[in-house]
Amino acid sequence: MTRQELILYCKERYYTSPDYPFDGDLETAVLRHSDSRKWYAIIMKVARKKLGQSRDGITDVVNLKLPQEMFGAFDASSGVYPAYHMNKLHWVSVILSDAPSDVVHFLLNASFEATRGRKK
């Protein structure tokens, strides 16, 4: 899956578009709930070595928040790693080029639900 495919999926499924909250950084995109403005995904460029891979290179990664019971269900063989630059108890990093699209879609849906605003 590419960065553009992920953004298109989120636009069609959740009616959200990325924003770029970091001054001067047009690579790091955040996807938020339209009501609560909570992040459900952050797309960024990360060195593969920072995720524990032995391969060199920079790759597109999406960080996603998961319910605690889902941790351990996915691993590097499906392109899923402990989160880069986020709380590793709540977030995972997914290498977009390594993960099957169905895994990315499933985890995006889980993250979207996990970060949904609470109704009063």
Stockholm file with secondary structure:
# STOCKHOLM 1.0

chainA/1-120         MTRQELILYCKERYYTSPDYPFDGDLETAVLRHSDSRKWYAIIMKVARKKLGQSRDGITDVVNLKLPQEMFGAFDASSGVYPAYHMNKLHWVSVILSDAPSDVVHFLLNASFEATRGRKK
#=GR chainA/1-120 SS CCHHHHHHHHHHHHCCCCBCCSTTCSSCEEEECTTTCCEEEEEEEEEGGGGTCSSCSEEEEEEEECCGGGTTSCCGGGTEEECSSSCTTTEEEEETTTSCHHHHHHHHHHHHHHTCCCCC
#=GC SS_cons         CCHHHHHHHHHHHHCCCCBCCSTTCSSCEEEECTTTCCEEEEEEEEEGGGGTCSSCSEEEEEEEECCGGGTTSCCGGGTEEECSSSCTTTEEEEETTTSCHHHHHHHHHHHHHHTCCCCC
//
